[in-house]
């Protein structure tokens, strides 16, 4: 039988540090060296380690270098694991950290089975995720451009008015009427306004491209089904599914809740039990989408006019889950609010339970 060899890779932009660990508790641990981070050098390194017919199991931390190394190693016929960095065990008393030690630690923990793998998306899913990230960057730039424009107007005493919403059609007309005596002020104002329109146009173009590419995505049926939920539209469902990935990897709704960091933190010892705020683990953008959707459940259960056609196109099982969510979460919101809890605490609790209904819809779509 071929000998199993565990390979830890400490991956950086330009270099990769490589350490091997033979199977068994007393297996030899050997630092191979540092190689350039290029596909050619990775293939050459794997061929050298495999010259004696060893079965290779690679691992490296998930990071900014993406999943190209993972896919290349699988194509070479070897095993590979992309480890979750936040779940890698670290010794509290270990104050020396370098690339060699990091690769050695990965190899040893991979041999012991102590690494937690992350879900690796397929190339299409990764492309959609990058497109969604670009859209979120455009939305952030739009918010910043609007704030800068309003701050400039405020410095010069130009206030649209109390209880009036900014960036509506009427507000645009009001902006068009603003003039300044000093020419530099007029130039600055026009630049701020044009920056707002450019950022808004960029965001809208990216949203259109995301909608166009949905048909090529494996998660498109789940996105379409999630639109039946109150508080979720196409874009919020796309953001959630692109960041979370396959809902089928969560065996229970509680696992999804914990993955999103919506469960209470705890520090208990002996008879002392202390629970604090939510852990805020996982992806912050997916958690934000859920919290924003949870605010809509403070209103009585009903089917909005813009949701009627969307819900009508879904299967009966999906419609039943969406309506059950409204009945359950609206009642839950009223009960928690009646106890005097802060609105933010109540909405977070609603978002946590909303995870369960999203998980149920994902399971229903997968089974059908």
C-alpha positions as CSV (number, residue, x, y, z in Angstrom):
1,X,0.0,0.0,0.0
2,X,1.2,3.5,-0.8
3,X,2.2,5.7,2.2
4,X,0.0,8.6,3.1
5,X,1.8,11.9,3.2
6,X,0.2,15.1,4.6
7,X,1.4,18.4,3.1
8,X,0.9,21.7,4.8
9,X,1.1,24.8,2.6
10,X,1.5,28.3,4.0
11,X,0.3,30.3,1.0
12,X,1.3,33.9,0.2
13,X,1.0,36.1,-2.9
14,X,4.5,35.2,-4.2
15,X,5.7,32.2,-2.2
16,X,4.5,29.0,-0.6
17,X,6.1,27.3,2.4
18,X,5.8,23.5,2.3
19,X,6.0,21.0,5.1
20,X,5.2,17.2,5.0
21,X,4.1,15.0,7.8
22,X,4.1,11.2,7.5
23,X,1.0,9.3,8.8
24,X,1.0,8.1,12.4
25,X,1.6,9.9,15.6
26,X,5.3,9.4,15.3
27,X,5.5,10.1,11.6
28,X,8.4,12.2,10.4
29,X,7.8,15.9,9.9
30,X,10.0,17.6,7.3
31,X,10.2,21.1,6.0
32,X,10.6,20.9,2.3
33,X,11.3,24.6,1.6
34,X,9.7,27.6,0.0
35,X,8.6,27.6,-3.6
36,X,7.2,30.4,-5.9
37,X,3.5,30.6,-6.0
38,X,3.0,29.7,-9.6
39,X,1.1,26.7,-11.2
40,X,4.3,25.4,-12.7
41,X,6.2,25.3,-9.4
42,X,3.2,23.8,-7.6
43,X,3.0,21.0,-10.2
44,X,6.7,20.4,-9.9
45,X,6.5,20.2,-6.1
46,X,3.6,17.7,-6.2
47,X,5.5,15.5,-8.7
48,X,8.6,15.5,-6.5
49,X,6.6,14.5,-3.4
50,X,4.8,11.8,-5.4
51,X,7.9,10.2,-6.9
52,X,7.8,7.3,-4.4
53,X,4.2,6.7,-5.0
54,X,3.0,8.5,-1.9
55,X,-0.7,9.4,-1.5
56,X,-0.7,13.1,-1.0
57,X,-3.2,15.1,1.1
58,X,-2.6,18.9,0.8
59,X,-4.1,21.6,3.0
60,X,-3.8,25.4,3.3
61,X,-5.7,28.2,4.9
62,X,-8.5,30.0,3.1
63,X,-7.4,33.5,2.2
64,X,-7.0,36.2,-0.5
65,X,-5.2,33.9,-2.9
66,X,-8.5,32.1,-3.7
67,X,-9.1,28.5,-4.7
68,X,-6.9,28.2,-7.7
69,X,-4.4,26.0,-5.8
70,X,-7.2,23.8,-4.6
71,X,-8.5,23.2,-8.1
72,X,-5.0,22.6,-9.5
73,X,-4.2,20.0,-6.9
74,X,-7.4,18.2,-7.5
75,X,-6.7,18.1,-11.2
76,X,-3.3,16.5,-10.4
77,X,-5.1,13.7,-8.7
78,X,-4.3,14.5,-5.1
79,X,-6.5,15.4,-2.1
80,X,-6.7,19.0,-0.8
81,X,-8.5,20.7,2.0
82,X,-9.0,24.5,2.4
83,X,-9.0,25.1,6.2
84,X,-11.1,27.8,8.0
85,X,-8.5,30.1,9.5
86,X,-10.6,31.1,12.5
87,X,-11.0,27.4,13.6
88,X,-7.3,26.5,13.5
89,X,-6.1,25.6,17.0
90,X,-3.3,27.9,18.3
91,X,-1.2,27.5,21.5
92,X,-1.7,30.5,23.8
93,X,2.0,30.3,24.9
94,X,3.4,30.2,21.3
95,X,4.8,33.6,20.6
96,X,6.9,32.7,17.5
97,X,5.2,32.8,14.2
98,X,6.8,32.4,10.7
99,X,6.0,30.7,7.4
100,X,7.9,27.5,8.3
101,X,6.0,27.0,11.6
102,X,2.7,27.8,10.0
103,X,3.1,25.2,7.3
104,X,4.3,22.7,9.9
105,X,1.3,23.4,12.1
106,X,-1.1,22.9,9.2
107,X,0.5,19.5,8.2
108,X,0.4,18.2,11.8
109,X,-3.2,19.3,12.4
110,X,-4.3,17.9,9.0
111,X,-2.7,14.6,10.0
112,X,-4.6,14.7,13.3
113,X,-7.9,15.5,11.5
114,X,-8.3,18.8,13.5
115,X,-8.8,21.1,10.5
116,X,-12.3,22.4,9.6
117,X,-12.8,22.6,5.8
118,X,-14.5,25.6,4.2
119,X,-17.1,25.1,1.4
120,X,-15.3,25.6,-1.9
121,X,-17.6,27.1,-4.6
122,X,-17.5,26.0,-8.2
123,X,-16.1,28.5,-10.8
124,X,-19.5,29.8,-11.8
125,X,-20.5,30.4,-8.1
126,X,-17.2,32.1,-7.5
127,X,-17.8,34.4,-10.5
128,X,-21.3,35.3,-9.2
129,X,-19.8,36.0,-5.8
130,X,-17.2,38.4,-7.2
131,X,-19.9,40.1,-9.2
132,X,-22.0,40.5,-6.1
133,X,-19.0,41.9,-4.2
134,X,-18.5,44.5,-7.0
135,X,-22.1,45.5,-6.6
136,X,-21.7,45.9,-2.8
137,X,-18.6,48.0,-3.4
138,X,-20.6,50.2,-5.8
139,X,-23.4,50.5,-3.2
140,X,-20.8,51.6,-0.6
141,X,-19.3,54.2,-3.0
142,X,-22.8,55.5,-3.7
143,X,-23.5,55.9,0.0
144,X,-20.2,57.7,0.5
145,X,-20.8,60.0,-2.5
146,X,-24.2,60.9,-1.2
147,X,-22.9,61.7,2.3
148,X,-20.1,63.9,0.8
149,X,-22.6,65.8,-1.3
150,X,-25.0,66.4,1.6
151,X,-22.1,67.4,3.9
152,X,-21.0,70.0,1.3
153,X,-24.5,71.4,1.1
154,X,-24.9,71.5,4.9
155,X,-21.6,73.5,5.2
156,X,-23.2,76.2,3.0
157,X,-26.6,76.2,4.8
158,X,-28.4,74.3,2.0
159,X,-30.9,72.0,3.7
160,X,-33.6,70.3,1.7
161,X,-36.1,70.5,4.6
162,X,-37.2,68.6,7.7
163,X,-39.2,65.4,7.2
164,X,-38.3,65.2,3.5
165,X,-36.6,62.3,2.0
166,X,-33.3,62.8,0.2
167,X,-32.5,61.5,-3.3
168,X,-36.0,61.3,-4.5
169,X,-37.2,62.8,-7.8
170,X,-38.2,66.0,-6.0
171,X,-34.8,66.2,-4.3
172,X,-33.1,65.8,-7.6
173,X,-35.1,68.8,-8.9
174,X,-34.1,70.7,-5.8
175,X,-30.4,69.9,-6.4
176,X,-30.7,71.2,-10.0
177,X,-31.8,74.6,-8.6
178,X,-28.8,75.1,-6.4
179,X,-26.3,77.7,-7.4
180,X,-23.3,79.3,-5.7
181,X,-21.8,82.7,-6.0
182,X,-18.2,81.5,-5.9
183,X,-17.2,79.6,-9.0
184,X,-15.0,77.0,-7.1
185,X,-18.1,76.2,-4.9
186,X,-20.2,75.5,-8.1
187,X,-17.4,73.3,-9.5
188,X,-17.2,71.3,-6.3
189,X,-21.0,70.9,-6.1
190,X,-21.3,69.7,-9.7
191,X,-18.4,67.2,-9.1
192,X,-20.2,65.8,-6.0
193,X,-23.5,65.5,-7.8
194,X,-21.9,63.8,-10.8
195,X,-20.1,61.4,-8.5
196,X,-23.5,60.4,-7.0
197,X,-25.1,59.8,-10.4
198,X,-22.0,57.8,-11.7
199,X,-22.0,55.6,-8.6
200,X,-25.7,55.0,-8.9
201,X,-25.4,54.1,-12.6
202,X,-22.6,51.7,-11.8
203,X,-24.7,50.0,-9.1
204,X,-27.7,49.6,-11.4
205,X,-25.6,48.2,-14.3
206,X,-24.1,45.6,-12.0
207,X,-27.5,44.6,-10.7
208,X,-28.7,44.2,-14.3
209,X,-25.7,42.0,-15.1
210,X,-26.3,39.9,-12.0
211,X,-30.0,39.4,-13.0
212,X,-28.9,38.4,-16.5
213,X,-26.4,35.8,-15.3
214,X,-28.8,34.1,-12.8
215,X,-29.9,31.5,-15.4
216,X,-26.3,30.1,-15.5
217,X,-26.1,29.7,-11.7
218,X,-26.8,26.5,-9.8
219,X,-28.3,28.5,-6.9
220,X,-30.9,30.2,-9.1
221,X,-33.8,28.0,-8.1
222,X,-33.2,28.7,-4.4
223,X,-32.9,32.5,-5.1
224,X,-36.2,32.4,-6.9
225,X,-37.8,30.5,-4.0
226,X,-36.5,32.9,-1.4
227,X,-38.2,35.8,-3.2
228,X,-41.4,34.5,-1.7
229,X,-40.2,35.4,1.8
230,X,-41.2,38.7,3.2
231,X,-38.3,41.2,3.3
232,X,-36.3,39.4,0.6
233,X,-36.1,40.4,-3.1
234,X,-34.0,39.2,-5.9
235,X,-30.9,41.2,-5.0
236,X,-30.9,40.4,-1.3
237,X,-31.5,36.7,-2.0
238,X,-28.6,36.7,-4.5
239,X,-26.3,38.4,-1.9
240,X,-27.3,35.8,0.8
241,X,-26.9,32.7,-1.4
242,X,-23.6,33.9,-3.0
243,X,-22.0,34.4,0.4
244,X,-23.5,31.3,2.1
245,X,-23.4,28.8,-0.7
246,X,-25.0,25.4,-0.6
247,X,-27.6,25.3,2.2
248,X,-27.6,21.5,2.0
249,X,-24.3,21.3,3.9
250,X,-26.2,22.4,7.1
251,X,-27.9,19.4,8.6
252,X,-30.0,21.5,10.9
253,X,-31.2,25.2,11.0
254,X,-29.2,25.7,14.2
255,X,-26.0,25.0,12.3
256,X,-26.9,27.8,9.8
257,X,-27.8,30.2,12.7
258,X,-24.4,29.5,14.3
259,X,-22.6,29.8,11.0
260,X,-24.0,33.3,10.5
261,X,-23.2,34.3,14.1
262,X,-26.8,34.9,15.2
263,X,-26.5,32.7,18.3
264,X,-25.7,34.1,21.8
265,X,-22.1,34.0,22.9
266,X,-21.4,32.1,26.2
267,X,-18.8,32.1,28.9
268,X,-19.8,29.5,31.5
269,X,-17.8,27.6,34.0
270,X,-19.1,25.3,36.7
271,X,-22.3,26.7,38.2
272,X,-21.7,30.1,36.6
273,X,-23.6,30.6,33.3
274,X,-23.2,33.8,31.3
275,X,-24.6,34.5,27.9
276,X,-23.9,37.7,26.0
277,X,-24.6,39.2,22.6
278,X,-24.5,37.3,19.4
279,X,-21.2,35.8,18.2
280,X,-21.2,37.7,14.9
281,X,-19.3,34.8,13.3
282,X,-19.5,34.1,9.6
283,X,-20.2,36.6,6.8
284,X,-21.3,40.0,8.0
285,X,-23.0,40.9,4.7
286,X,-25.3,37.8,4.8
287,X,-26.1,38.6,8.4
288,X,-27.0,42.2,7.4
289,X,-29.4,41.0,4.8
290,X,-31.2,38.9,7.3
291,X,-31.4,41.7,9.9
292,X,-32.8,44.1,7.3
293,X,-35.4,41.5,6.2
294,X,-36.4,40.9,9.8
295,X,-37.5,44.6,10.3
296,X,-40.4,43.9,7.9
297,X,-41.9,41.4,10.3
298,X,-42.9,44.1,12.7
299,X,-46.0,44.7,10.6
300,X,-49.1,42.4,10.6
301,X,-49.0,39.4,8.2
302,X,-50.2,40.2,4.7
303,X,-49.2,39.7,1.1
304,X,-47.9,42.9,-0.5
305,X,-49.1,43.8,-4.0
306,X,-45.6,43.4,-5.5
307,X,-45.3,39.9,-3.9
308,X,-48.5,38.4,-5.3
309,X,-47.2,37.4,-8.6
310,X,-43.9,36.2,-7.2
311,X,-45.6,34.0,-4.6
312,X,-48.1,32.7,-7.1
313,X,-45.3,31.3,-9.3
314,X,-43.9,29.2,-6.4
315,X,-44.8,25.6,-5.5
316,X,-47.3,25.1,-2.7
317,X,-44.7,23.9,-0.2
318,X,-42.7,27.1,-0.7
319,X,-45.9,29.3,-0.3
320,X,-46.8,27.5,2.9
321,X,-43.4,28.0,4.4
322,X,-43.3,31.7,3.5
323,X,-46.8,32.3,5.0
324,X,-46.0,30.3,8.1
325,X,-42.9,32.5,8.5
326,X,-45.1,35.6,8.5
327,X,-47.5,34.2,11.0
328,X,-44.8,33.0,13.3
329,X,-42.3,35.9,13.1
330,X,-44.9,38.7,13.3
331,X,-46.4,37.2,16.4
332,X,-42.9,36.6,17.8
333,X,-42.0,40.3,17.2
334,X,-45.1,41.5,19.1
335,X,-44.4,39.2,22.1
336,X,-40.8,40.1,22.4
337,X,-41.5,43.9,22.1
338,X,-44.2,43.6,24.8
339,X,-41.5,42.4,27.2
340,X,-39.7,45.7,26.9
341,X,-36.7,44.4,24.9
342,X,-34.8,46.8,22.7
343,X,-36.0,46.9,19.0
344,X,-32.5,45.9,17.8
345,X,-32.5,42.8,20.2
346,X,-36.0,41.8,19.0
347,X,-35.0,42.1,15.3
348,X,-31.9,40.1,15.9
349,X,-34.0,37.3,17.4
350,X,-36.4,37.5,14.4
351,X,-33.4,37.3,12.0
352,X,-32.2,34.1,13.9
353,X,-35.6,32.4,13.4
354,X,-35.7,33.6,9.8
355,X,-32.7,31.5,9.2
356,X,-34.8,28.4,10.0
357,X,-37.4,29.2,7.4
358,X,-34.7,30.0,4.8
359,X,-33.1,26.6,5.6
360,X,-36.5,24.9,5.1
361,X,-37.0,26.5,1.7
362,X,-33.5,25.5,0.6
363,X,-34.1,22.0,1.7
364,X,-37.5,21.9,-0.1
365,X,-35.9,23.2,-3.4
366,X,-33.1,20.7,-3.1
367,X,-35.4,17.7,-2.5
368,X,-37.7,18.7,-5.4
